[in-house]
Amino acid sequence: MRILLVNPPWRRFFGASAPLPPMGLCHIGAYLKNSRPEHELALYDADLAPAAERAYRPSQFSNKHLDYVARVSNPADPLWMDVLEFIKGFGPDVVGITVMTATYASVLTLARLVKIAVPGCKIVLGGKHVTALPEHALKDENVDYVVVGEGEITFTELMDNINSPEKVLGLYYRNELGKPAFTGPRKFIEDLNELPLPVFLAANDKYDFQDALKAPNSTWDLIGARGCPFNCSFCATEHLVRTRSVEHILREMEYVNKNFGITHFRFQDDSFSFSKKRALDICMALKETGFTWECNTRVDLLDDEIVNLMKTCNCRSVSIGIESASKATLTRIHKKIDPDAVRKAVALLKKYGMKIHGYFMIGFPWENYADMKDTLNFCRELKLDGYEVNFVVPLPGTEFFSDLVAAGKINIDQLDWTRFQQASYYMNFSDYPDSEWTAMLKLIQKKIDREPKIRLLKHRLKYIWNPYTVLKKIYLRLCRK
C-alpha cells in the first residue's frame, strides 16, 4: 500500500513553521519502514513552511488567533490548496494523522479534504487527544480508525489488516452497524530498545538542520523515556515510565551527528532526573561524546551532585515547570512543590552556572487578574535566562478536563476546538463574563510581550553606564585617531 503519515498544518496558519520533524510520526514511520518494507511510505509535514516563509514571534499565536479560526476550515485557503496538492500527488491508500488538542480542528478539515481529493483513502488518527476521546473522534464521518495509546505496533498491524480492524488491539473503528467498537487495550511497549532509531524525515521541504550551514546551530529533540511518575492535574502523560538504554540514546545522537552535523540535543522527557542513578549514568556517557545538551525536569529532582555533574558533562540548560506563584494553585493542580522550592532550585542551578528556562501557566478558572500578575512578578523575581508563559488549556485525558466536564463547564459535543491552544484568549471556564476574561488575558499578554524589551533595555543601559565600558570606548576611539 501507499501510506502517508501527516503532521497537520497549524503553526503555518499563524505565520510560523514546524522547527523539527514530528517525533511521534518519526517513531511510527521508522518502525513501519523497518518491519514492513513492502509498503511505500512517506512522511508529510504539512506544518513545515517553505524556508522563505519561516518566522517566529511569541505573540503571533495570540494576535493571529482569529485569522487562524477563519482560515482553518476554509478549503479555498492557499495553505490547504498547497497541502492537498502534495497529498494528491502521492496518491495514498492510507493517511495516518497525528493529533494534538491544538491541531484537532485542522485535523478534521484535513480528513474531510483528503476524502474528497483521494476517494477510497482510509483516514487513521492517533495521538493523546484522540486517545482520550476516541468515540468522539469517530463521530466525524471522515475518520475511519482511531489508534489508542502508542502507535508503532497498532498502526503497523492495522496496515496488515486494513479491512479487518477487529484483529488489531488498541483500535477504535465502526462495526457493521456503524457504531464505535473497541478491540481492547494494548499493553505499553515494555522494551523501548527494541524500537528502531526514530529518524524518519519529511518528504517535503527541508528543515533548517538539513542545511549544512545551519546544522551546527541546530538542536535535535529526542525522547529517552516515556511517561512520568507524577500526577499533575493538567498533564495527559501516562504514568508508567519506560526508558531507553543509555546505549540506545547514544546511537541516535551519533547517527544524527553523522548524518546532519548536529552537536546539540534536547531531551524531551517529562522529568529527566526522575531516577537520579539513570540521570547520572546518562551524564557520564555524554561527557565522553563532546555533545552539548539540555533537558526538562522538576525542581524537587535536583541536588548538588546531579547539577554539578550535569554541568561538568556539557549540559547547557535546564527547563523547569514552575507553573504558578500561588502555593494554593500549586497544591490544587497536584504539582507537589511550592514557591520556596522553586527559589531553592533556581539558586542551585545558578550556583553551577547553568542556564535556566521556566514554564509558567496563567488563566486557571479560579484565578483573577492579581493572581496572574503575581505569577508574572514571580517570573521577574527569579531572573531566569528564558521563560514561557502559556494560557491554561484543559486537555482531554487530564483530571483538569474531567473536572470541568463534571462541573458543566465543558460539553464535549458542543466545543469549539479552535479555542484550545496555549495562546488563545477565548478559553473561559471561569465565572467571569467572556468579555472580562478575554480583556484580562489580553492585558497580561501585553505585559508578557513587554518583558523581554524591558530586560533588553536594562541590559543596554547597564552596558552604557558601566564606567569601564565608557573609558574603553573612549580609549579605542583615541587609538584610531
C-alpha positions as CSV (number, residue, x, y, z in Angstrom):
1,M,0.0,0.0,0.0
2,R,0.9,3.7,-0.3
3,I,0.9,5.1,3.2
4,L,1.3,8.7,4.1
5,L,1.9,9.9,7.6
6,V,0.9,13.5,8.0
7,N,1.6,16.2,10.6
8,P,-1.3,18.6,10.1
9,P,-0.8,22.3,9.4
10,W,-1.2,24.5,12.5
11,R,1.8,26.8,13.1
12,R,1.6,27.9,9.4
13,F,-1.8,29.4,10.0
14,F,0.0,31.8,12.4
15,G,2.9,32.5,10.2
16,A,5.3,30.1,11.9
17,S,6.7,26.7,10.9
18,A,7.5,23.3,12.4
19,P,11.1,23.5,13.6
20,L,11.7,19.8,13.7
21,P,10.2,16.5,12.4
22,P,7.1,15.3,14.4
23,M,8.6,12.9,16.9
24,G,5.5,10.6,17.2
25,L,5.3,10.1,13.5
26,C,9.1,9.6,13.2
27,H,8.8,6.7,15.7
28,I,5.9,5.1,13.8
29,G,7.5,5.7,10.4
30,A,10.8,4.2,11.4
31,Y,9.0,1.1,12.9
32,L,6.8,0.6,9.9
33,K,9.6,1.1,7.4
34,N,11.8,-1.5,9.3
35,S,9.2,-4.1,9.8
36,R,7.1,-3.8,6.6
37,P,9.4,-2.6,3.8
38,E,7.0,-3.8,1.2
39,H,4.8,-0.7,1.7
40,E,5.6,2.7,0.0
41,L,5.8,5.0,3.0
42,A,6.3,8.8,3.3
43,L,6.0,11.4,6.0
44,Y,4.5,14.7,5.0
45,D,5.0,17.6,7.5
46,A,2.2,20.0,6.4
47,D,3.3,22.3,9.2
48,L,6.8,22.8,7.7
49,A,6.7,26.1,5.8
50,P,8.9,26.8,2.8
51,A,12.2,28.4,4.0
52,A,11.3,31.9,2.8
53,E,8.1,31.9,5.0
54,R,9.6,30.8,8.3
55,A,9.4,33.3,11.2
56,Y,8.5,33.2,14.9
57,R,7.3,35.7,17.4
58,P,5.7,34.5,20.6
59,S,2.8,36.9,20.4
60,Q,1.8,35.9,16.9
61,F,-0.2,32.9,18.3
62,S,-2.4,35.3,20.2
63,N,-2.6,38.1,17.7
64,K,-3.4,35.9,14.7
65,H,-5.8,33.6,16.5
66,L,-9.0,35.0,14.8
67,D,-7.2,34.8,11.4
68,Y,-6.4,31.2,12.1
69,V,-10.1,30.4,13.0
70,A,-11.2,31.9,9.7
71,R,-8.7,30.0,7.7
72,V,-8.6,26.6,9.3
73,S,-12.0,25.5,7.9
74,N,-11.8,27.2,4.6
75,P,-10.9,24.7,1.8
76,A,-10.1,27.5,-0.6
77,D,-7.3,28.8,1.6
78,P,-4.0,28.8,-0.2
79,L,-2.4,26.7,2.6
80,W,-5.0,23.9,2.2
81,M,-4.6,24.0,-1.6
82,D,-0.8,23.6,-1.1
83,V,-1.4,20.6,1.3
84,L,-3.8,18.9,-1.0
85,E,-1.5,19.3,-4.0
86,F,1.1,17.2,-2.2
87,I,-1.3,14.6,-0.9
88,K,-3.0,14.1,-4.3
89,G,0.5,13.8,-5.9
90,F,1.4,11.0,-3.5
91,G,-2.0,9.2,-4.0
92,P,-2.2,7.4,-0.7
93,D,-4.3,4.4,0.2
94,V,-4.0,5.3,3.9
95,V,-3.3,8.6,5.6
96,G,-2.3,8.5,9.2
97,I,-2.6,11.9,11.0
98,T,-1.1,12.8,14.4
99,V,-3.5,14.8,16.6
100,M,-2.9,17.2,19.4
101,T,-5.7,19.2,21.0
102,A,-4.5,22.4,19.5
103,T,-4.4,20.8,16.0
104,Y,-7.7,18.9,16.2
105,A,-9.7,21.5,14.2
106,S,-7.1,21.4,11.5
107,V,-7.1,17.6,11.5
108,L,-10.9,17.4,10.9
109,T,-10.6,19.8,8.0
110,L,-7.7,17.8,6.6
111,A,-9.6,14.5,6.9
112,R,-12.6,16.0,5.0
113,L,-10.5,17.4,2.2
114,V,-8.5,14.1,1.8
115,K,-11.7,12.1,1.5
116,I,-12.8,14.4,-1.4
117,A,-9.4,14.6,-3.1
118,V,-8.5,10.9,-2.8
119,P,-11.7,8.8,-2.8
120,G,-11.4,5.5,-1.0
121,C,-8.4,6.6,1.1
122,K,-8.6,5.4,4.7
123,I,-8.0,8.0,7.5
124,V,-6.3,6.9,10.7
125,L,-6.0,9.3,13.7
126,G,-3.6,8.8,16.6
127,G,-2.1,10.9,19.5
128,K,-3.0,11.9,23.0
129,H,-6.1,13.9,22.1
130,V,-7.9,11.1,20.3
131,T,-6.6,8.5,22.7
132,A,-8.6,10.4,25.4
133,L,-11.7,10.9,23.2
134,P,-11.8,8.1,20.6
135,E,-15.5,7.8,20.2
136,H,-15.9,11.5,19.8
137,A,-13.3,11.4,17.0
138,L,-15.3,8.6,15.3
139,K,-18.4,10.8,15.2
140,D,-16.7,12.5,12.3
141,E,-17.7,10.6,9.2
142,N,-14.3,11.1,7.5
143,V,-12.4,9.3,10.3
144,D,-12.1,5.5,9.7
145,Y,-9.9,4.4,12.6
146,V,-8.5,5.8,15.9
147,V,-5.3,4.4,17.4
148,V,-5.4,4.5,21.2
149,G,-2.1,4.8,23.0
150,E,1.3,4.1,21.5
151,G,1.1,3.8,17.7
152,E,4.1,1.9,16.4
153,I,2.7,-1.7,16.7
154,T,-1.0,-0.9,16.5
155,F,-0.7,1.2,13.3
156,T,1.6,-1.4,11.7
157,E,-0.8,-4.2,12.4
158,L,-3.6,-2.2,11.1
159,M,-1.7,-1.9,7.8
160,D,-1.7,-5.8,7.8
161,N,-5.5,-5.9,8.5
162,I,-6.8,-2.7,6.9
163,N,-10.1,-4.4,6.1
164,S,-10.2,-6.5,9.3
165,P,-9.7,-3.9,12.1
166,E,-11.2,-6.2,14.7
167,K,-8.0,-8.2,14.7
168,V,-5.9,-5.3,15.9
169,L,-5.7,-4.4,19.6
170,G,-5.7,-0.8,20.6
171,L,-8.0,0.3,17.9
172,Y,-11.4,2.1,17.6
173,Y,-13.4,1.6,14.4
174,R,-17.1,1.4,13.3
175,N,-18.7,-2.0,13.3
176,E,-21.1,-3.4,10.8
177,L,-23.9,-1.3,12.5
178,G,-21.9,1.8,12.1
179,K,-21.4,2.1,15.9
180,P,-18.0,2.7,17.6
181,A,-16.3,-0.5,18.5
182,F,-13.1,-1.0,20.5
183,T,-10.8,-4.0,20.0
184,G,-9.4,-3.8,23.6
185,P,-6.4,-2.2,25.2
186,R,-2.9,-2.8,24.0
187,K,-0.1,-3.1,26.6
188,F,2.6,-0.4,26.6
189,I,5.8,-1.3,24.8
190,E,7.9,-2.7,27.6
191,D,11.4,-2.6,26.0
192,L,11.9,0.6,24.0
193,N,15.3,-0.6,23.0
194,E,13.6,-3.0,20.5
195,L,12.3,0.0,18.5
196,P,14.4,1.3,15.6
197,L,16.0,4.8,15.9
198,P,13.2,7.3,15.4
199,V,14.8,9.2,12.5
200,F,12.4,9.4,9.6
201,L,12.3,12.8,7.8
202,A,9.5,14.5,5.9
203,A,9.4,14.1,2.1
204,N,8.6,17.8,1.6
205,D,10.7,20.9,2.2
206,K,13.9,20.7,4.3
207,Y,14.2,21.6,7.9
208,D,16.9,24.1,8.9
209,F,19.2,21.4,10.3
210,Q,19.4,19.8,6.8
211,D,21.2,22.9,5.7
212,A,24.9,22.3,6.3
213,L,25.4,25.9,7.3
214,K,22.6,25.9,9.9
215,A,23.2,22.4,11.3
216,P,25.9,23.5,13.8
217,N,23.4,25.9,15.4
218,S,20.5,23.4,15.3
219,T,19.1,21.3,18.1
220,W,17.7,17.7,17.8
221,D,14.9,16.6,20.1
222,L,14.9,13.1,21.5
223,I,13.0,11.1,24.0
224,G,15.0,9.0,26.4
225,A,12.0,7.9,28.5
226,R,8.2,7.6,28.0
227,G,5.8,8.5,30.9
228,C,6.1,10.5,34.1
229,P,5.6,9.2,37.7
230,F,3.9,12.4,38.8
231,N,0.2,13.3,38.7
232,C,-0.1,17.0,37.7
233,S,-3.8,17.6,37.0
234,F,-3.2,19.5,33.8
235,C,-0.9,16.9,32.1
236,A,-2.1,14.0,29.9
237,T,1.2,12.0,30.1
238,E,0.9,8.3,31.0
239,H,2.3,7.4,34.4
240,L,4.0,4.2,33.6
241,V,7.6,5.1,33.0
242,R,9.7,3.1,30.5
243,T,13.2,4.0,29.5
244,R,15.6,3.6,26.6
245,S,19.1,2.4,27.5
246,V,22.0,4.9,27.5
247,E,23.5,2.9,24.6
248,H,20.3,3.3,22.5
249,I,20.1,7.0,23.2
250,L,23.8,7.4,22.2
251,R,23.2,5.5,18.9
252,E,20.5,8.1,18.0
253,M,22.8,11.0,18.9
254,E,25.7,9.6,16.9
255,Y,23.5,8.8,13.9
256,V,22.1,12.4,13.9
257,N,25.5,13.9,14.3
258,K,27.0,11.8,11.5
259,N,24.1,12.5,9.0
260,F,23.3,16.1,9.8
261,G,26.2,17.5,11.7
262,I,24.1,18.4,14.8
263,T,26.0,18.5,18.1
264,H,23.3,19.9,20.5
265,F,20.5,17.7,21.8
266,R,17.4,18.4,23.8
267,F,15.8,15.6,26.0
268,Q,12.1,16.0,25.8
269,D,11.5,13.5,28.7
270,D,8.9,14.9,31.1
271,S,11.4,14.7,34.0
272,F,15.0,13.9,33.0
273,S,16.1,13.2,36.6
274,F,13.2,11.2,37.8
275,S,15.7,8.5,38.5
276,K,18.9,10.0,39.9
277,K,21.0,7.0,39.1
278,R,19.8,6.9,35.5
279,A,20.4,10.6,35.1
280,L,24.0,10.3,36.5
281,D,24.6,7.4,34.1
282,I,23.5,9.4,31.1
283,C,25.6,12.3,32.2
284,M,28.8,10.2,32.4
285,A,28.1,8.7,29.0
286,L,27.5,12.1,27.4
287,K,30.7,13.5,28.8
288,E,32.8,11.4,26.5
289,T,30.9,12.4,23.4
290,G,31.5,16.1,23.5
291,F,27.9,16.8,22.6
292,T,26.1,19.6,24.4
293,W,22.6,19.1,25.6
294,E,19.6,20.3,27.6
295,C,16.7,18.8,29.4
296,N,13.4,19.2,31.3
297,T,13.0,18.3,34.9
298,R,11.3,19.2,38.2
299,V,12.6,21.5,40.9
300,D,12.3,18.7,43.5
301,L,14.5,16.3,41.5
302,L,17.7,18.4,41.7
303,D,20.6,18.4,44.1
304,D,24.2,19.5,44.2
305,E,25.5,16.1,43.0
306,I,23.3,15.9,39.9
307,V,23.5,19.6,38.9
308,N,27.3,19.6,39.3
309,L,27.7,16.5,37.1
310,M,25.2,17.8,34.5
311,K,27.2,21.0,34.1
312,T,30.5,19.0,34.0
313,C,29.1,16.8,31.3
314,N,28.1,19.6,28.9
315,C,24.5,20.2,29.9
316,R,23.9,23.8,28.8
317,S,20.4,24.5,30.0
318,V,17.7,23.1,32.3
319,S,14.0,23.8,31.8
320,I,11.7,23.5,34.9
321,G,8.0,23.5,35.3
322,I,7.2,26.3,37.7
323,E,3.6,26.9,36.6
324,S,2.4,29.4,39.3
325,A,3.4,31.8,42.1
326,S,0.5,30.7,44.1
327,K,1.0,27.9,46.7
328,A,-2.7,27.3,46.7
329,T,-2.8,26.8,42.9
330,L,0.3,24.5,43.0
331,T,-1.5,22.4,45.6
332,R,-4.7,22.3,43.6
333,I,-3.0,21.1,40.5
334,H,-1.1,18.4,42.4
335,K,2.3,19.9,41.5
336,K,3.7,19.0,44.9
337,I,6.1,21.9,45.0
338,D,5.9,25.4,46.4
339,P,7.5,28.8,45.5
340,D,10.2,28.3,48.1
341,A,11.2,25.0,46.5
342,V,11.4,26.8,43.1
343,R,13.6,29.6,44.6
344,K,15.9,26.9,46.1
345,A,16.2,25.0,42.8
346,V,16.9,28.2,40.8
347,A,19.6,29.2,43.2
348,L,21.2,25.8,42.9
349,L,21.2,25.9,39.1
350,K,22.7,29.4,39.2
351,K,25.4,28.2,41.6
352,Y,26.8,26.0,39.0
353,G,26.3,28.4,36.1
354,M,23.5,26.6,34.5
355,K,21.1,28.4,32.2
356,I,17.5,28.1,33.4
357,H,14.3,28.2,31.4
358,G,11.0,28.3,33.2
359,Y,7.5,27.2,32.2
360,F,4.5,29.2,33.7
361,M,0.7,28.9,33.3
362,I,-1.9,31.6,33.8
363,G,-5.6,31.5,33.4
364,F,-6.8,28.8,35.7
365,P,-10.6,29.1,36.2
366,W,-10.2,30.1,39.8
367,E,-7.6,32.9,39.1
368,N,-8.2,36.6,38.9
369,Y,-6.0,39.3,37.4
370,A,-4.0,39.8,40.6
371,D,-3.1,36.1,40.6
372,M,-1.9,36.2,37.0
373,K,0.2,39.3,37.8
374,D,1.7,37.5,40.8
375,T,2.9,34.7,38.6
376,L,4.5,37.2,36.1
377,N,6.1,39.0,39.0
378,F,7.5,35.7,40.3
379,C,9.0,35.1,36.9
380,R,10.7,38.5,37.1
381,E,11.9,37.8,40.6
382,L,13.6,34.6,39.6
383,K,15.7,36.3,36.9
384,L,15.6,33.3,34.6
385,D,17.6,33.1,31.3
386,G,14.4,32.3,29.5
387,Y,10.7,31.5,30.2
388,E,7.4,30.6,28.6
389,V,4.1,31.9,29.9
390,N,1.1,30.0,28.5
391,F,-2.6,30.2,29.0
392,V,-4.0,27.2,30.7
393,V,-5.6,24.6,28.3
394,P,-7.8,21.8,29.7
395,L,-6.5,18.8,27.7
396,P,-8.7,15.7,27.2
397,G,-7.4,12.9,29.3
398,T,-6.5,15.1,32.3
399,E,-8.1,15.4,35.7
400,F,-8.4,19.2,35.0
401,F,-10.5,18.5,31.8
402,S,-12.7,15.9,33.6
403,D,-13.4,18.2,36.5
404,L,-14.6,20.9,34.1
405,V,-16.8,18.4,32.3
406,A,-18.3,17.3,35.7
407,A,-18.9,20.9,36.7
408,G,-20.8,21.5,33.5
409,K,-18.3,24.0,32.1
410,I,-17.4,21.7,29.2
411,N,-19.8,20.0,26.9
412,I,-17.7,17.8,24.6
413,D,-20.2,17.7,21.8
414,Q,-20.5,21.5,21.7
415,L,-16.9,22.5,21.9
416,D,-15.2,24.9,19.5
417,W,-11.8,23.2,19.4
418,T,-10.2,26.2,17.7
419,R,-10.2,27.9,21.1
420,F,-7.9,25.2,22.6
421,Q,-4.4,26.5,22.2
422,Q,-1.9,27.9,24.7
423,A,-2.1,31.5,23.3
424,S,-5.9,31.7,22.9
425,Y,-7.8,34.5,24.7
426,Y,-11.0,32.6,24.2
427,M,-10.9,29.7,26.7
428,N,-13.0,30.9,29.5
429,F,-14.0,28.3,32.1
430,S,-14.1,30.8,35.0
431,D,-17.1,32.6,36.5
432,Y,-16.1,35.8,34.7
433,P,-18.1,37.0,31.7
434,D,-16.3,36.2,28.4
435,S,-15.5,39.8,27.7
436,E,-14.0,40.5,31.1
437,W,-11.9,37.3,31.0
438,T,-10.6,38.0,27.5
439,A,-9.7,41.6,28.5
440,M,-7.7,40.2,31.4
441,L,-5.8,37.8,29.3
442,K,-5.0,40.4,26.7
443,L,-3.7,42.8,29.3
444,I,-1.5,40.2,30.9
445,Q,-0.2,39.2,27.4
446,K,0.9,42.8,26.8
447,K,2.9,42.6,30.0
448,I,4.4,39.3,28.9
449,D,5.3,40.7,25.5
450,R,6.8,43.8,27.1
451,E,9.1,41.9,29.5
452,P,11.8,40.9,27.0
453,K,12.0,44.5,25.8
454,I,12.4,45.8,29.3
455,R,15.1,43.2,30.1
456,L,17.0,44.2,26.9
457,L,16.8,47.9,27.7
458,K,18.1,47.3,31.2
459,H,21.0,45.3,29.8
460,R,21.9,48.0,27.4
461,L,21.6,50.8,30.0
462,K,23.9,48.7,32.3
463,Y,26.4,48.4,29.5
464,I,26.2,52.1,28.5
465,W,26.7,53.3,32.1
466,N,29.4,51.0,33.1
467,P,32.4,53.3,33.7
468,Y,34.9,50.7,32.4
469,T,32.9,50.3,29.2
470,V,32.7,54.0,28.6
471,L,36.5,54.5,29.2
472,K,37.3,51.6,27.0
473,K,35.3,53.1,24.1
474,I,37.0,56.5,24.6
475,Y,40.4,54.8,24.6
476,L,39.7,52.8,21.4
477,R,38.5,55.9,19.6
478,L,41.6,57.8,20.6
479,C,43.7,55.0,19.4
480,R,42.0,55.1,16.0
481,K,42.8,58.7,15.7
